[in-house]
Amino acid sequence: MTAAPAIPKGLEGVVAAETEMSFIDGQKGILEYVGIPIGELSANSNFEEVVFLLWNKRLPTKNELESFTRELRNNYDIPGALLKRIFELPKDAQPMHVLRTMISLLALYDPNPNANDVASAREKALRILASAPVIVANFDRHRRGEAPIHPDDSLGFAANFLYMLNGERPTPTMERAFDVCMILHADHGLNNSTFTARVIISTLSDVYSALTGAVGSLRGPLHGGANEGVMEMLGKIPSLDAVESFVMDKLAKKDRIMGFGHRVYKTTDPRATDLQKLAKQLAADTGNTPLYEKSTKIEEIMEREVGAKGIHPNVDFYSATTYHCIGLKLDLFTPMFALSRISGWSGHMLEQLADNRLYRPTVRYVGPHNQPYTPIDQR
Ligand SMILES: CC(C)(COP(=O)(O)OP(=O)(O)OC[C@H]1O[C@@H](n2cnc3c(N)ncnc32)[C@H](O)[C@@H]1OP(=O)(O)O)[C@@H](O)C(=O)NCCC(=O)NCCS
């Protein structure tokens, strides 16, 4: 009998879909959106333009960008009944659970939630993308005892979120930093949450279910939850001098250092390179240089100890310092990832719907056969 072929654990290397959105070369550290290097986009573009690019596979003209931005802003708000519900939630709820629940609830306020022809799905995706910041910011206000706030549709996606969170318009530096974070997190191949969204929509379920599932996937500590893990780790290291023993102890125990390693990148994640620059600048501006220095020290030790194994900083490592400097609470880090990634999940859903076939892999049964059924009182 020939041996059954090995199953690539975690489906590593399995090509499960085609996309025109993002290209990753994990050996060379390249990430492109529709062929444009991520560094070009983070330096020159804004989040709205990147979403247009991902959904239309080309850059917009000036008029197209204005009209897309307007369409997004017209959808910023959420139904009043939903806003009220946010202010009835337990204040100690975790924001990722809140976001997941509220995206699911949005379906109940849609008169036609199941329409998933490409045009309807795009409309729903745009509405969810535009209104997710209202959910996250208002939940944070609720738990702080602040009054509800409505979005300001004279502001861009990044500025509007920071405005709702803090009740005042952000400085241009903070707005730009947050906008760059949104650009860098928008899409990334067939990562776990994107795969989740594609799998769910492939049943011809609905956009709300697919995005709810994707948020659930993203919150795991091996995926988007790692940025919170990085910040927790930085908080546990009392000083720069303590970094060496902290990292070495963890590695000796075979514990993972959050923010390092990647299924695809075997060199530095190009998003981490951009975020490192941002983190350095913001840390200097906000008096958080010691935090940044601890991070670079961790990177130095990890490079020395496990760099040869292809373990380098990933997107989460420097996004932790960046978000901290922007003034975001720890448990808002993963929701920030989600606010941006809704665009990538949605783009993938639209691609899936345009050429759908139900995802239904098989599983190899490795249990026993022909077992007797033993009556319960004889077991
Ligand atoms: C992202 C991640 C899940 C990818 O995992 P993967 O492709 O399944 O890789 P594996 O879990 O098989 O790890 C391969 C080896 O690298 C080691 N390794 C991977 N990430 C590591 C980390 N962050 N710290 C220390 N060692 C790590 C593993 O212990 C393993 O070593 P071994 O071969 O001696 O057993 C993994 O790198 C990780 O857990 N990183 C920390 C969490 C994180 O930052 N996630 C965000 C991803 S964007």
The ligand as an ORCA input file, in Angstrom:
! r2SCAN-3c Opt
* xyz 0 1
  C       3.234     33.795     13.130
  C       3.502     32.347     13.537
  C       2.211     31.760     14.118
  C       3.914     31.565     12.297
  O       4.021     30.304     12.700
  P       4.374     29.043     11.805
  O       4.596     29.387     10.393
  O       3.340     28.038     12.111
  O       5.798     28.660     12.374
  P       6.060     27.577     13.487
  O       5.081     27.743     14.595
  O       6.070     26.244     12.799
  O       7.504     27.946     13.992
  C       8.723     27.527     13.356
  C       9.857     27.594     14.350
  O      10.120     28.960     14.667
  C       9.946     29.195     16.058
  N       9.242     30.488     16.205
  C       8.289     30.959     15.382
  N       7.868     32.165     15.819
  C       8.574     32.436     16.915
  C       8.570     33.521     17.829
  N       7.745     34.549     17.647
  N       9.397     33.485     18.867
  C      10.227     32.433     19.045
  N      10.276     31.375     18.230
  C       9.447     31.368     17.184
  C       9.076     28.051     16.548
  O       9.244     27.814     17.933
  C       9.573     26.936     15.701
  O      10.814     26.506     16.218
  P      11.249     24.950     16.181
  O      11.338     24.628     14.717
  O      12.541     24.942     16.905
  O      10.139     24.213     16.883
  C       4.630     32.276     14.584
  O       5.817     32.833     14.066
  C       4.265     32.937     15.905
  O       3.618     32.307     16.757
  N       4.663     34.254     16.088
  C       4.288     34.983     17.259
  C       2.879     35.526     17.096
  C       2.808     36.654     16.089
  O       3.597     37.586     16.134
  N       1.810     36.571     15.201
  C       1.546     37.610     14.219
  C       1.752     37.145     12.823
  S       1.612     38.491     11.683
*
